[in-house]
Every structure is written in structure tokens, then in C-alpha cells.
Amino acid sequence: MNPPGPHEEEPVPVGRPTDLGYAKLMPDIDRDGGWLLTLDGTPQSYVDLGDPTHLEFEYTRRIGHLVDALAPAGRPVDVLHLGGGALTLPRYLAATRPGSRQRVAEVDGPLLAFVEEHLPWQGPGADITTTVGDARAALAAVPAGSLDLVVADVFHGSRTPAHLTSVEFLRLAAAALRPGGCYAANLADGPPLAFARAQAATVRAVFPQACLIAEAPVLRGRRYGNILLAGSTGPLPVADLSRRLAADIFPARLTEGADLAAFTGRTAAVTDAAATDSPPPPDGAFSVG
């Protein structure tokens, strides 16, 4: 980081209680404009105000790779983001696909206000609307066939809420998408991957095309980590996406077709009646000081 000029102040951490915990924004001392958002010590988002195309977290890069592979470069997309954080992906799409119409649904209103105060997101090419409310309710209110992409990235206390994991929830997402549209969910699981298998079965029960993306040690059940699940009514760009994932600084593996069916096995799809929150992470899995 360059030293501050004569009239500039060194960025300092700021914090504030929100509905879901204590939010903190910490400047990256190694990258000008970089900020880390944590909630109760768990990293939630990383934003580079000077370069919104910089995706620091591995899972956000994988979602970025997915969107980059889904549509030609620069083409605007209509997106609903379930879960806001610091709006990393909406900023990325506004920069790489100007004119995209994006709505963000975040249940924690004070968190949104905190982020907007310190890391405002509106700028050239940005058409980002934020609403405060439950993710499933926001999805249910979307007009049928109006979206190209639904991104679910919702964690309450490091766990995905049960009502966002069921067949009934995914049917709402499928109804909101245009033909060939895509649903993508960032989840987390560890050995024995029971939650991931159940979520893969649920996506496969709703969408004719599906894939799972994770680092090999996570997929093999050796450690806890993020898992990206995607479903679509049309073909997924698995070849292009696989190349992008393999070339990433943190390579990931894409599983689809027969391999995904084998991973799922006889695991049943999740319904509202049987849905549970995702498993808690091991102590210290994501926390920062």
C-alpha cells in the first residue's frame, strides 16, 4: 500500500452491531482499496473499491468464472442476489457487464447500511437495487421468467438456513429464470459431505442440468470448505468453465453428469418438511483475528 498523501488519512478498521452480529470492515494493508468484511469474526466479503473485478475469495472467483462462461463477455444480465454482504459480485458484474440489472436481497438491514456508508457501490454502469428482507420471500416475489441468474449466498452464523435448501425453494428459483437461466448456490460442508450430497440431489431433482464445483480435498471429504452448486434448464458450459477453474490460482474440480449422480448416490432430495441448516464449521475454519 502506498503511504497516504498529505491530506489523506490512513484507512482504519470500523465496526458496528447489526441484526445478525457484529460487523467489521478492515482495510487490506497490502492492497490499496481492499476491504474485508467480517461478521462475528467470520469473513463475509472482500471488496476492492479501486478494482471491482478483483475477486479475492476463491468461491467468489468461481461464481465469477461461472457467469463469465454463461454469457458472452460484456453482455448485460438480469440477476437476483440472495445475500448481500459487501456486494462483491454485484460490483463485479456492474464492472464487467455494464447495464446489468441487479437486485440484492439481504435480511440484515443494518449491515447493508453499514456497508453502503463505508463502501458505496453505485457508480458508472451500476444498476443495483437493494432490499431488506428474507431471501426466500424475495425470490417468491420475482416475476416468472424474468432472470438470467439467481445467486444464493446466504449464511446466518456460518450456516445456510434450512428454508433455502429445499426442493420447494429451488422450484421458486427455477420459475424465476428464463429458459437456459442458471441458479448458483454457495454452500459449505465437510466430512462426510452428507449436506453437500443432499443439496446436489435437490438441485438435480429440480434442474435437468447440474454441476458441483469444489477443491479436490473438499470434494474427497478431507476438509471443510466451500462448494458451489449450479443448476439450469439448458446446457451448462462445463468445458469452458472447467478450463477456467483449472487455470485459477486455487484450482477447483467440476463434477457433473454420471460423476455427479455417483457423488449423490441414493441420497434423497430435501423437502421443506425435512430441511435443516447446513452443518456448523469446525472451530476456526473461517475466523480471523
C-alpha positions as CSV (number, residue, x, y, z in Angstrom):
1,M,0.0,0.0,0.0
2,N,1.3,3.4,-0.9
3,P,1.8,5.8,2.0
4,P,-1.1,8.4,2.4
5,G,-0.7,11.8,0.8
6,P,-0.5,15.0,2.9
7,H,-4.3,15.3,3.0
8,E,-5.2,11.7,3.1
9,E,-5.9,9.6,6.2
10,E,-4.7,6.0,6.6
11,P,-7.8,3.7,6.4
12,V,-8.7,2.2,9.7
13,P,-11.0,-0.6,10.8
14,V,-14.6,0.3,11.6
15,G,-17.2,-1.8,13.3
16,R,-20.9,-1.8,14.1
17,P,-23.5,-4.1,15.7
18,T,-26.1,-5.4,13.1
19,D,-29.1,-7.6,13.3
20,L,-27.1,-10.8,12.9
21,G,-23.9,-9.9,14.8
22,Y,-21.0,-7.5,15.0
23,A,-19.8,-6.4,11.6
24,K,-16.3,-5.1,11.0
25,L,-14.6,-3.6,7.9
26,M,-10.8,-4.0,7.9
27,P,-8.6,-2.4,5.3
28,D,-6.1,-4.6,3.4
29,I,-2.7,-3.2,4.3
30,D,-1.2,-5.0,1.2
31,R,-3.8,-3.7,-1.4
32,D,-5.0,-0.1,-1.9
33,G,-8.7,0.0,-1.8
34,G,-9.1,-3.6,-0.4
35,W,-11.5,-4.1,2.4
36,L,-12.5,-7.3,4.3
37,L,-16.0,-7.6,5.8
38,T,-16.4,-9.9,8.8
39,L,-19.4,-10.8,10.9
40,D,-18.6,-12.0,14.4
41,G,-15.1,-12.7,13.2
42,T,-16.1,-14.8,10.2
43,P,-15.1,-13.4,6.8
44,Q,-18.1,-12.5,4.7
45,S,-16.8,-10.5,1.7
46,Y,-13.8,-8.8,0.2
47,V,-14.1,-5.7,-1.9
48,D,-11.6,-3.7,-3.8
49,L,-13.0,-0.3,-4.3
50,G,-10.4,0.6,-6.9
51,D,-10.8,-2.6,-8.9
52,P,-14.2,-4.3,-8.5
53,T,-13.1,-7.1,-10.9
54,H,-10.6,-8.3,-8.3
55,L,-12.2,-11.3,-6.6
56,E,-10.2,-12.3,-3.5
57,F,-12.1,-15.2,-2.1
58,E,-11.9,-18.5,-4.0
59,Y,-15.7,-19.1,-4.0
60,T,-16.4,-15.6,-5.5
61,R,-13.9,-16.2,-8.3
62,R,-15.7,-19.5,-9.1
63,I,-19.1,-17.7,-9.3
64,G,-17.3,-15.1,-11.5
65,H,-16.0,-17.9,-13.7
66,L,-19.5,-19.4,-14.0
67,V,-21.1,-16.1,-15.1
68,D,-18.2,-15.4,-17.5
69,A,-18.8,-18.8,-19.1
70,L,-22.6,-18.5,-19.2
71,A,-22.8,-15.4,-21.4
72,P,-20.6,-13.7,-23.9
73,A,-18.2,-11.1,-22.4
74,G,-19.8,-7.8,-21.7
75,R,-23.4,-8.9,-22.2
76,P,-25.7,-7.5,-19.5
77,V,-27.6,-10.0,-17.3
78,D,-30.6,-9.8,-15.0
79,V,-29.6,-11.1,-11.6
80,L,-31.1,-11.7,-8.2
81,H,-28.5,-12.0,-5.4
82,L,-29.8,-13.7,-2.3
83,G,-27.5,-12.4,0.5
84,G,-25.7,-9.2,0.2
85,G,-22.6,-9.0,2.3
86,A,-20.4,-6.2,0.8
87,L,-21.9,-6.7,-2.7
88,T,-18.7,-8.2,-4.1
89,L,-20.4,-10.0,-7.1
90,P,-22.8,-7.2,-7.9
91,R,-19.9,-4.8,-8.2
92,Y,-18.0,-7.3,-10.4
93,L,-20.9,-7.7,-12.8
94,A,-21.5,-3.9,-12.9
95,A,-17.9,-3.5,-14.0
96,T,-17.7,-6.4,-16.4
97,R,-21.3,-6.3,-17.7
98,P,-22.4,-2.7,-17.6
99,G,-26.2,-2.3,-17.9
100,S,-26.9,-5.5,-15.9
101,R,-30.0,-5.2,-13.8
102,Q,-29.2,-6.5,-10.4
103,R,-31.3,-6.8,-7.2
104,V,-29.8,-7.7,-3.9
105,A,-31.9,-9.2,-1.1
106,E,-30.3,-9.0,2.4
107,V,-32.1,-9.8,5.6
108,D,-29.7,-7.7,7.7
109,G,-30.7,-4.1,7.1
110,P,-28.1,-2.5,9.4
111,L,-25.4,-4.5,7.7
112,L,-26.4,-3.1,4.3
113,A,-26.5,0.4,5.7
114,F,-23.0,-0.1,7.3
115,V,-21.5,-1.3,4.0
116,E,-23.2,1.5,1.9
117,E,-21.9,4.1,4.3
118,H,-18.2,3.0,4.1
119,L,-18.1,1.1,0.8
120,P,-20.7,2.7,-1.5
121,W,-21.5,0.6,-4.6
122,Q,-23.2,2.8,-7.1
123,G,-21.1,4.1,-10.0
124,P,-20.9,4.1,-13.8
125,G,-22.7,1.1,-15.3
126,A,-24.2,0.0,-11.9
127,D,-27.9,-0.7,-11.7
128,I,-28.0,-2.3,-8.3
129,T,-31.1,-2.2,-6.1
130,T,-31.0,-3.5,-2.6
131,T,-34.0,-4.6,-0.5
132,V,-34.1,-5.7,3.1
133,G,-35.9,-9.0,3.7
134,D,-35.9,-12.8,3.7
135,A,-34.2,-14.4,0.7
136,R,-37.0,-16.9,0.0
137,A,-39.7,-14.2,0.2
138,A,-37.7,-12.0,-2.2
139,L,-37.4,-14.9,-4.6
140,A,-41.1,-15.7,-4.4
141,A,-41.9,-12.1,-5.4
142,V,-39.9,-12.3,-8.6
143,P,-42.0,-12.3,-11.9
144,A,-41.8,-15.7,-13.6
145,G,-39.2,-16.0,-16.3
146,S,-37.5,-12.6,-15.6
147,L,-34.0,-13.5,-14.6
148,D,-30.8,-14.9,-16.2
149,L,-29.2,-15.8,-12.9
150,V,-30.1,-16.4,-9.3
151,V,-27.2,-16.5,-6.8
152,A,-27.8,-17.8,-3.3
153,D,-25.0,-16.9,-0.8
154,V,-26.8,-16.8,2.5
155,F,-25.2,-17.6,5.8
156,H,-26.6,-17.0,9.2
157,G,-23.9,-17.7,11.8
158,S,-21.8,-19.5,9.2
159,R,-24.7,-21.8,8.3
160,T,-27.1,-21.8,5.4
161,P,-30.7,-21.6,6.7
162,A,-32.8,-24.7,6.2
163,H,-35.6,-22.9,4.3
164,L,-33.1,-22.1,1.5
165,T,-32.1,-25.7,0.9
166,S,-35.3,-27.5,-0.2
167,V,-36.9,-28.6,-3.5
168,E,-39.7,-26.1,-2.8
169,F,-37.2,-23.2,-2.6
170,L,-35.4,-24.4,-5.8
171,R,-38.7,-24.5,-7.7
172,L,-39.1,-20.8,-6.9
173,A,-35.7,-20.2,-8.4
174,A,-36.5,-22.3,-11.5
175,A,-39.7,-20.4,-12.0
176,A,-37.9,-17.0,-11.8
177,L,-35.4,-18.0,-14.5
178,R,-35.7,-17.5,-18.2
179,P,-35.1,-20.6,-20.4
180,G,-31.5,-21.5,-20.1
181,G,-31.1,-19.4,-16.9
182,C,-28.9,-20.5,-14.1
183,Y,-29.2,-21.0,-10.3
184,A,-26.0,-21.0,-8.3
185,A,-25.6,-21.6,-4.6
186,N,-22.5,-21.1,-2.4
187,L,-22.6,-23.7,0.4
188,A,-20.2,-25.1,2.8
189,D,-19.7,-28.7,4.1
190,G,-17.1,-31.1,5.4
191,P,-16.7,-34.8,6.0
192,P,-18.7,-36.9,5.4
193,L,-20.3,-34.4,2.9
194,A,-23.9,-35.5,3.8
195,F,-25.2,-32.0,3.4
196,A,-23.4,-31.5,0.0
197,R,-24.8,-34.8,-1.3
198,A,-28.3,-33.9,-0.2
199,Q,-28.0,-30.5,-1.9
200,A,-26.7,-32.0,-5.1
201,A,-29.7,-34.4,-5.1
202,T,-32.0,-31.5,-4.5
203,V,-30.6,-29.4,-7.4
204,R,-30.7,-32.5,-9.7
205,A,-34.4,-33.0,-8.7
206,V,-35.4,-29.6,-10.0
207,F,-32.9,-28.8,-12.8
208,P,-32.2,-31.1,-15.8
209,Q,-28.6,-29.8,-15.9
210,A,-26.4,-29.5,-12.8
211,C,-22.8,-29.4,-11.7
212,L,-20.9,-29.1,-8.5
213,I,-17.6,-27.2,-8.0
214,A,-15.1,-27.6,-5.2
215,E,-11.5,-28.1,-4.5
216,A,-10.4,-31.7,-4.6
217,P,-9.7,-32.1,-0.9
218,V,-13.2,-30.8,-0.1
219,L,-14.8,-33.0,-2.7
220,R,-12.9,-36.0,-1.3
221,G,-14.2,-35.3,2.2
222,R,-10.8,-34.5,3.6
223,R,-11.6,-31.0,4.9
224,Y,-14.4,-28.4,5.3
225,G,-14.8,-25.8,2.6
226,N,-17.0,-24.0,0.1
227,I,-19.0,-25.9,-2.5
228,L,-20.7,-24.2,-5.5
229,L,-23.8,-25.9,-6.9
230,A,-25.3,-24.8,-10.2
231,G,-28.5,-25.8,-12.0
232,S,-30.0,-24.8,-15.3
233,T,-32.9,-25.8,-17.6
234,G,-30.4,-25.5,-20.5
235,P,-26.9,-26.8,-21.1
236,L,-24.2,-25.6,-18.7
237,P,-20.9,-24.5,-20.2
238,V,-19.0,-27.3,-18.5
239,A,-16.0,-27.4,-20.8
240,D,-15.3,-23.7,-20.8
241,L,-16.0,-23.5,-17.1
242,S,-13.7,-26.5,-16.3
243,R,-10.8,-24.7,-18.1
244,R,-11.4,-21.5,-16.2
245,L,-11.5,-23.4,-12.9
246,A,-8.3,-25.4,-13.7
247,A,-6.4,-22.2,-14.5
248,D,-7.4,-20.4,-11.3
249,I,-4.7,-19.8,-8.7
250,F,-6.8,-22.1,-6.5
251,P,-7.9,-24.8,-8.9
252,A,-11.2,-26.4,-8.4
253,R,-12.9,-29.5,-9.9
254,L,-16.2,-29.6,-11.7
255,T,-18.4,-32.6,-11.3
256,E,-21.4,-33.3,-13.5
257,G,-23.4,-35.9,-15.3
258,A,-22.7,-39.5,-14.2
259,D,-20.0,-38.4,-11.8
260,L,-22.4,-36.1,-10.0
261,A,-25.0,-38.9,-9.9
262,A,-22.4,-41.2,-8.4
263,F,-21.5,-38.5,-5.8
264,T,-25.2,-38.1,-4.9
265,G,-25.8,-41.8,-4.8
266,R,-29.1,-42.8,-3.2
267,T,-29.3,-39.5,-1.2
268,A,-32.9,-38.1,-1.3
269,A,-33.7,-34.6,-2.4
270,V,-34.5,-32.3,0.6
271,T,-38.1,-31.1,1.2
272,D,-39.3,-28.3,3.4
273,A,-40.5,-30.9,5.9
274,A,-37.0,-32.4,6.3
275,A,-34.8,-29.4,5.7
276,T,-32.1,-28.5,8.2
277,D,-29.5,-25.8,8.4
278,S,-26.1,-26.6,6.9
279,P,-23.6,-28.1,9.4
280,P,-21.6,-25.7,11.5
281,P,-17.9,-25.3,10.5
282,P,-15.2,-26.7,12.7
283,D,-13.8,-24.3,15.2
284,G,-11.5,-21.7,13.5
285,A,-12.4,-22.8,10.0
286,F,-13.2,-19.3,8.7
287,S,-12.5,-17.0,11.6
288,V,-10.0,-14.2,11.5
289,G,-8.4,-12.1,14.3
